[in-house]
Amino acid sequence: MAPTLLILWGTTMILQADSLPEKQFSLLPPVNFTIQVTGLAQVLLRWEPNPDQEPTDVKLGYHVKISTPEDDDCETRNTESKRVTILHKGFSASVRTIPWTDRSLPASGWVSAELPAPAGSPGTSIVNLTCTTHTAANNGTDPRPYRVSLRCTWLAGEAAPGHTQYFLFYRYNSQTEECREYSQDAQQRNTGCWFPTTFIDSKGRDSLVVHVNGSSAHAVIRPYDQLFALHAIDLVNPPGSVTAAMEGTRLFLRWEKPVSAFPAHCFDYEVRIHDTRKGYSQTGKMTTNGFNTTVSDASRYSIEVRAAVSSVCRPAGLWSAWSCPVYVGREEQRSWTEWFLMVLMAVVCFLSTCLLVCRTCHLWTKLFPPVPAPKSSVKDLITTVNYEKAGSGETESELVSTVEELGTEALEDLVF
């Protein structure tokens, strides 16, 4: 009986031990969280694992959350994180410890740090900042086959004093340069900058950072940062050496890829063919640097081509300008019947116009005035003279007295 009781008691103790709650394992937040500016629009976030964290077989990681200037987050197993972001609005972030594998465990609390926005009077920073890049071929002495230029423009802040001066810097990867060639507005303030050559890789995918600060004797000028994706600001060159030829009704077009660090297979093309006789255009897209089509051999055509870097090689960007037009073909020859009808219509229109002008302006009367007829009294007088010559002398004397009464005016009319 006693052994049975002992067995029952031992079993009860084991069950009670299994039913006791295990000690809860918790994650502790990181320590020594800092934010350090390491370049233009670039910060380094660092932290350390909590030294009081209990040893565990669970792999740990960290959740980083950005609050300013824009919400963003990421997860990492490292104890640092680099961020490229604008800083003129300030920067704030938080980090916490998370289980990297067993996500059933709760994460730790957050620890935070921030960078205040730089000092500056409201409305003094620049506005409407735009930038473009352009690729050109280098000469034979440069080890790099291509160079990339950068051009930026902006407007002065509405609250910036008239004598404010602005200064532009760009950063690409680890290279930073200050502008040396500025353009200015009417108040002699820098509002544009040109870098004839840069460290920018036109095939790169990193963001271009542009920073503009300023100085004034009467106000603290607030700086301004902006990030640019290269594919969105790259001005692609037009295709080169566009040629066109016709063989009967077949039109053959060829061109060369634009001046660019991208290889030939990285370009899309648009071809625009304009029929100058009919006055309409057709546009087609293609991926090769030539094609042929059927056209009318009685027309003349202008051909233009433009290019863009294909999404196969980078995100879709801007189209280039159209190439200079090339012309091919001939105007349709008109038959002699059409020419005869055109000349005939022109002559008829000319004569009709002349007759209308003459009728309206009495031009015919002015050019050819009518000859004035003798007065009726003179006509009667001549008739009477001829008649009376055959009559008596008495009648002739009456006629002479009648002529004297007519006066000098009637005689002059009779003579002319």
PEURKA-V97250 format. One record per pair of residues at least 24 apart in sequence whose ideal C-beta (glycine too) atoms are under 6 Angstrom apart, sorted by the first residue. I is the first residue (numbers start at 0). J is the second residue. D is the distance in Angstrom with one decimal. If there is no record, write none. Layout:
# PEURKA-V97250
I & J & D
I & J & D
This chain:
# PEURKA-V97250
26 & 96 & 4.5
26 & 107 & 4.1
27 & 51 & 5.8
27 & 52 & 4.8
27 & 107 & 5.5
28 & 95 & 5.6
28 & 96 & 5.9
28 & 107 & 4.3
28 & 108 & 4.9
28 & 110 & 4.8
29 & 94 & 5.6
29 & 110 & 5.9
32 & 94 & 5.7
32 & 110 & 4.8
32 & 112 & 5.0
34 & 112 & 4.9
34 & 114 & 5.5
38 & 170 & 5.9
39 & 170 & 4.2
39 & 208 & 4.9
39 & 210 & 4.6
40 & 83 & 5.9
40 & 85 & 5.7
40 & 86 & 5.7
40 & 208 & 4.4
40 & 224 & 4.7
41 & 83 & 5.3
42 & 82 & 5.2
42 & 90 & 6.0
43 & 81 & 5.6
44 & 80 & 4.5
44 & 92 & 5.8
45 & 79 & 4.7
46 & 78 & 5.6
46 & 94 & 5.4
57 & 98 & 5.3
57 & 101 & 5.4
58 & 99 & 4.2
58 & 100 & 5.1
59 & 96 & 5.8
59 & 99 & 5.9
60 & 97 & 5.2
60 & 99 & 3.8
61 & 94 & 5.5
62 & 95 & 5.3
62 & 97 & 4.9
63 & 94 & 5.1
64 & 93 & 4.9
65 & 92 & 5.1
66 & 91 & 4.6
67 & 91 & 4.3
83 & 206 & 5.9
85 & 224 & 4.0
86 & 224 & 5.7
87 & 222 & 5.2
87 & 223 & 5.3
87 & 224 & 5.1
88 & 116 & 5.6
89 & 114 & 5.8
89 & 115 & 5.4
89 & 116 & 3.7
90 & 114 & 4.4
117 & 222 & 5.5
118 & 219 & 5.5
119 & 219 & 5.1
119 & 220 & 5.9
119 & 221 & 2.5
120 & 218 & 4.8
120 & 219 & 5.5
122 & 156 & 5.1
122 & 157 & 5.3
122 & 158 & 3.0
123 & 156 & 4.5
123 & 158 & 5.3
123 & 159 & 4.5
123 & 218 & 5.7
123 & 220 & 4.7
123 & 221 & 5.2
124 & 156 & 5.3
124 & 221 & 4.1
124 & 223 & 4.3
125 & 153 & 4.2
125 & 211 & 5.1
125 & 223 & 5.2
126 & 154 & 5.1
127 & 153 & 5.9
127 & 154 & 4.8
128 & 153 & 4.4
128 & 225 & 5.3
130 & 209 & 5.9
130 & 227 & 5.6
130 & 232 & 5.5
131 & 232 & 5.0
131 & 234 & 5.2
132 & 232 & 5.6
132 & 233 & 5.0
133 & 234 & 4.9
134 & 201 & 5.0
134 & 259 & 5.5
136 & 258 & 5.2
145 & 260 & 4.9
146 & 196 & 4.6
147 & 197 & 5.3
147 & 199 & 4.4
147 & 201 & 5.1
148 & 194 & 6.0
148 & 195 & 5.4
149 & 194 & 4.2
149 & 197 & 5.0
150 & 193 & 5.0
151 & 192 & 5.0
152 & 191 & 4.5
153 & 190 & 5.9
155 & 188 & 5.2
160 & 215 & 5.0
160 & 217 & 5.0
160 & 218 & 5.6
161 & 186 & 5.0
163 & 188 & 5.8
163 & 213 & 5.4
163 & 215 & 4.4
164 & 214 & 5.6
165 & 189 & 4.6
165 & 211 & 5.6
165 & 213 & 4.4
166 & 212 & 5.8
167 & 192 & 4.6
167 & 211 & 4.9
168 & 210 & 4.7
169 & 209 & 5.1
170 & 208 & 4.3
171 & 198 & 5.4
171 & 199 & 4.9
171 & 207 & 5.6
172 & 205 & 5.9
174 & 198 & 3.8
201 & 260 & 5.0
202 & 260 & 5.1
230 & 313 & 5.1
230 & 314 & 4.7
230 & 316 & 3.9
233 & 316 & 5.6
235 & 306 & 5.7
235 & 307 & 6.0
235 & 319 & 4.1
236 & 319 & 5.9
237 & 305 & 6.0
237 & 319 & 4.7
237 & 320 & 5.3
237 & 322 & 4.3
238 & 304 & 4.7
238 & 306 & 5.2
238 & 322 & 5.5
241 & 304 & 5.4
241 & 322 & 5.0
241 & 325 & 5.4
243 & 302 & 5.0
243 & 325 & 5.0
243 & 327 & 4.2
245 & 327 & 5.4
245 & 328 & 5.8
248 & 293 & 5.3
248 & 296 & 5.0
249 & 291 & 5.8
250 & 292 & 5.4
250 & 294 & 4.7
251 & 291 & 4.6
252 & 289 & 5.8
252 & 290 & 5.9
253 & 289 & 4.1
254 & 288 & 5.5
254 & 304 & 5.2
257 & 306 & 5.0
261 & 308 & 5.7
261 & 312 & 5.7
265 & 308 & 5.6
265 & 309 & 5.3
265 & 312 & 3.8
266 & 306 & 5.0
267 & 307 & 5.2
267 & 309 & 4.9
268 & 304 & 5.9
268 & 306 & 5.4
269 & 305 & 5.2
270 & 304 & 5.3
271 & 303 & 4.7
272 & 300 & 5.6
272 & 302 & 5.6
273 & 301 & 4.7
274 & 298 & 5.2
274 & 300 & 5.9
275 & 299 & 4.8
297 & 331 & 3.9
298 & 328 & 5.5
299 & 328 & 4.3
299 & 329 & 5.8
299 & 330 & 5.4
300 & 327 & 5.5
300 & 328 & 5.0
301 & 326 & 5.3
374 & 412 & 5.7
377 & 409 & 6.0
377 & 412 & 5.4
377 & 413 & 4.9
